[in-house]
Structures are given as C-alpha cells and as structure tokens.
Amino acid sequence: MVYRINTNMGLVEHIHPALAEVDYRKWTVKVTFIFASFLFFAALYLLTGLVSMTTWTYRNLREKEKMFWKLAVVRAMYGIFCTVVGVWAIFVDTELEKDPVFATSPTSYFALTVTVGFFVFECGAILISDIVYRKVSILLNIHHWLSLLGYSTLMVTEAAHCFGTKGLILEMSTPFSAICWTVLKAGKADSLFWHANQFMLVHTFHLRSVVECFMWYLTYQHWERIWSAMPLSIFSFLYIQLILVTFLMTPYWTYKKTQQMITPVDWNFEDSEANKARNGEAKKTA
C-alpha cells in the first residue's frame, strides 16, 4: 500500500500557504480540521438565524421551516465551496488521477476534512429535526448518512481522494436549491429571478448526471488498479453511493425540480398553501 501526497501548487494554498505544509495524515490534525469545520457551519447556522430575524418572511415561518431556512443557507455555502473544489479537481488538478486509489494532496485533505465536518453538523441537524418534528425525508437521510460514513471511511483508509474530491462538484445544485426555497417562501415564485434560478437548478441536475457518467468512466479507465488496491470498505461506500445517485437520487430530484419549475410548490412542506398565514408570505402582519 503506497500513499502518494502531491505537494505541488494547489487550490488550498490560495486560502493560506501554511495549509499546504500541514501533515494531514496525523489524526490530531484531521480531527482538528473536522471539528473546526463543524464549528464553522454551526456558527453560520446561528448567525443566519440572527440575521434572518430582521425579515418578515422568516418571522412568519413555522419553527421547522425556520430550521430549514437556516440549513438552506448553510448548505448553500457548503455547495459553493464544493463547486469550487470540484471544478479544480476535475479541470485543473492532474496529480490525483495518476493513482486514483492512494494519491492525495493538501487540497484534497482540506476539502474532505471540511466535508466530514459539514456532514457531522448536517446529520446531527437532520436527526434532531426528525425527532422533534416527526417527519423523515428518506432519500435525504440516506444521502447524508452514507456521505458521512463514506467520507469518514475515506479519512481512515487514506484512499479514493481522487473520487471523493471530484465528487464534491455534485453539490453544485445546492446553492440554487437554497435560493429556490427561500425565494418561494418569500412569495416571489412568479418573479423572473425565481424562474431563472429554477432553470439553472434543473440544469445543474443535468450536469450532475454528466459528472456521474464521468465518475463511471474514471472507474472504467482505472478498474484494474481500483479492483486490486482499493480497500473494500471505501470501495463499498463509493460504489453504493455512486449507484444510488446515478440511478435513483439524481433522476428523482431532476424530475421533482423540473415539476416545481412548471408548478411552483414547496414540496418540503406540502401543507404550505393551506397555511400561508403561518407559513411565510413576504408581507407585514398586523
């Protein structure tokens, strides 16, 4: 088993040059970055709530919708981060593909520890929401818990950084999804901005399918190396998740978002139309 760390100039150095010098293989470093990531997203969640209290729309939402609003902002920020890293990994970086099983880089380590921290926060928030409000989104839970377990396993095995880092670009739909929901709750679903955003959102899901095909093509290109060297644990998580997103999650979400573009409706809270007085129209109440 050979671990290859690429120390050539990468994306993370543009955040701070010192990040390229960190020994990410040490568990103290990994845990520190994961915990810092968790704290960042938790702080962003709280800050979003404080800022949003200045808007009528947010104050008129029900408690679960307020939680969903704050999570939407956190997910959007994480989605932007993932899009930048994913674009770099696919179009700029060339080192990770030289050994798709064990090659790593400071950027891949940084991005993946941030990702584990995000999913620790996200899965905790979803778990609390499901328990308190007694409504479970099965696909969302499957996606996020598998992602947390998969990326955590990646950290343990030190393998599949190539797939893990490139796969982050699948979150490119998240910022548009967050905008879709918040503008919808503001009662602006008939605006040009909402329709333009929805158009972009649907096409990000089309691009997700392209990326998923690209991941399968990488698998085909490097199958002998993957089959002979990739640890079984990360191999299982990687391809279970890839099969699910390729053949179930992305097609389903593409259909739902296309349907929503034609008929604006909040299908996260399907009783919204019957509860507009408590559900967040963008208007001042007496």
Secondary structure, DSSP 8 states (H G I E B T S, - for coil): ---EE--SS-GGGGT-GGGGSS-TTSHHHHHHHHHHHHHHHHHHHHHHHHHHTTSHHHHHS-HHHHHHHHHHHHHHHHHHHHHHHHHIIIII--SGGGSTTTEE-HHHHHHHHHHHHHHHHHHHHHHHHHHHH----HHHHHHHHHHHHHHHHHHHHT--HHHHHHGGGGGGGHHHHHHHHHHHHTT-TTSHHHHHHHHHHHHHHHHHHHHHHHHHHHHHHTHHHHHHHS-HHHHHHHHHHHHHIIIIIHHHHHHHHHHHHHS---TTSTTGGGGHHHHT-SS---
